[in-house]
Each structure stands twice: as structure tokens, then as C-alpha cells.
């Protein structure tokens, strides 16, 4: 019989595969951006962010396995729904940005800021999705310690990342997104 912990580990594996697919898209988009004269900023914090996201999935699995976290019933189902909604937001962001979407901060000179799709409502919809995921994915199987620790780490990383991204995007971005 398959246990809830085994199902959760399979879910984490699916998330990892999905993230690898996103990296393939990101690399393709990065090559295109660089071919158009794109400039990358924030390389130092990107390494920290990538390490944190990798450690996050490992910590989810480790906490459930090592500490024997039980499936939390309704909380787990609500967390799964939240994680799936966050992933839908991520896909909406990727579709809206098209070739401009990237996990790195690469700015193509003269490219207009994107203000459609989820950007009509949120200044940083992808980061909103990540914030939800940092809580929801661990809580699917009661890994509250991982949710707490990685939410705090994510807040620190995003405080640096968002400033770097907005500075790189410049005054046209600030003017376009000023109301959000």
C-alpha cells in the first residue's frame, strides 16, 4: 500500500522535474536575450537563490521522512490547492513574459516593461507565487519547520532580488508599475 509520505515524495519529485523544465526554458530565453544585447545583473544573489530552492525541496522531504510528519488532513489538502494555484500563477507569468521570462535578471536595452497578464494586478507575481509555495509545499505533509525556515530565508533573498531587478529595469519600469 502506498503511504501519504510516499505520495508526497512523488509530488516533490514532480516539482523538481517541473523546475528542471523551467530551467531549460530559462536557458533558451537567456541565450535569446544575450543575442539581443541583454545584460545580466544579480549573479551573486542568484547562486544563493538557486541553492536555497534546491535545499528547500530536499528539506521538505527530509523533514517528512526524518521527523515522521503525518499528513495533516484538511490543512494538507488546502496546502496542495494553494501550491497548485501558485504553480498556475507561475505558468501565467511565463506565458505573459514569453521570451522575456528568465530565472536570472537579464535586461535587454530598450525592451518595454510588461504590464499585462498578472502584472496588471501585482508588481512581482512570480515572487508572490514563490512566497505561497514556500509555505504550501511543505505544509502539504506537515513540514511546518521547513515552511517557517525557508519562508524566512526566501524573504531575505527576495529583499535583495527585487531591489536588484527593479534597479536593472530602470525608470521606465518604475513609471509603468508605479501604482502597484
GIJO-V411870 format. One record per backbone hydrogen bond with DSSP energy under -1.0 kcal/mol. CO is the residue of the C=O (numbers start at 0). NH is the residue of the N-H. E is the energy in kcal/mol with one decimal. If there is no record, write none. Layout:
CO & NH & E
CO & NH & E
This chain:
2 & 6 & -2.1
3 & 7 & -2.4
4 & 8 & -2.5
5 & 9 & -2.1
6 & 10 & -2.3
7 & 11 & -2.6
8 & 12 & -2.1
9 & 13 & -2.3
10 & 14 & -2.4
11 & 15 & -2.4
12 & 16 & -2.4
13 & 17 & -2.4
14 & 18 & -2.5
15 & 19 & -2.1
16 & 20 & -2.1
17 & 21 & -2.0
18 & 22 & -1.9
19 & 23 & -1.6
20 & 24 & -2.0
21 & 25 & -2.9
22 & 26 & -2.6
23 & 27 & -2.1
24 & 28 & -2.6
25 & 29 & -2.6
26 & 30 & -2.4
27 & 31 & -1.9
28 & 32 & -2.5
29 & 33 & -2.9
30 & 34 & -2.0
31 & 35 & -1.0
32 & 37 & -2.8
33 & 36 & -1.7
38 & 106 & -2.7
41 & 45 & -1.8
42 & 46 & -1.5
43 & 47 & -1.1
44 & 48 & -2.6
45 & 49 & -2.9
46 & 50 & -2.2
47 & 51 & -2.5
48 & 52 & -2.4
49 & 53 & -2.0
50 & 54 & -2.8
51 & 55 & -2.2
52 & 56 & -1.4
53 & 57 & -1.7
54 & 58 & -3.0
55 & 59 & -2.2
56 & 60 & -1.9
57 & 61 & -2.8
58 & 62 & -2.8
59 & 63 & -1.8
60 & 64 & -2.5
61 & 65 & -3.2
62 & 66 & -1.7
71 & 74 & -1.4
72 & 76 & -2.2
73 & 77 & -2.7
74 & 78 & -2.5
75 & 79 & -2.3
76 & 80 & -2.3
77 & 81 & -2.4
78 & 82 & -2.7
79 & 83 & -2.5
80 & 84 & -2.3
81 & 85 & -2.4
82 & 86 & -2.1
83 & 87 & -2.2
84 & 88 & -2.2
85 & 89 & -2.2
86 & 90 & -2.4
87 & 91 & -2.1
88 & 92 & -2.5
89 & 93 & -2.7
90 & 94 & -2.7
91 & 95 & -2.5
92 & 96 & -2.8
93 & 97 & -1.9
96 & 99 & -2.4
97 & 100 & -1.7
104 & 40 & -2.3
106 & 38 & -2.5
107 & 110 & -2.2
115 & 118 & -1.9
116 & 119 & -1.7
117 & 120 & -1.5
117 & 121 & -2.2
123 & 127 & -1.8
124 & 128 & -2.1
125 & 129 & -2.1
126 & 130 & -2.4
127 & 131 & -2.0
128 & 132 & -2.5
129 & 133 & -2.4
131 & 135 & -3.3
132 & 136 & -2.1
134 & 138 & -1.6
135 & 139 & -1.2
137 & 140 & -1.3
137 & 142 & -2.7
138 & 141 & -1.0
141 & 143 & -2.0
142 & 146 & -2.0
143 & 147 & -2.4
144 & 148 & -2.8
145 & 149 & -2.5
146 & 150 & -1.5
147 & 151 & -1.8
148 & 152 & -2.3
149 & 153 & -2.5
150 & 154 & -2.0
151 & 155 & -1.7
152 & 156 & -2.5
153 & 157 & -3.1
154 & 158 & -1.7
155 & 159 & -1.2
156 & 160 & -3.0
157 & 161 & -2.8
159 & 163 & -2.3
160 & 164 & -2.8
161 & 165 & -2.8
162 & 166 & -2.2
163 & 167 & -2.2
164 & 168 & -2.2
165 & 169 & -1.3
169 & 173 & -1.8
170 & 174 & -2.6
171 & 175 & -2.2
172 & 176 & -2.9
176 & 179 & -2.4
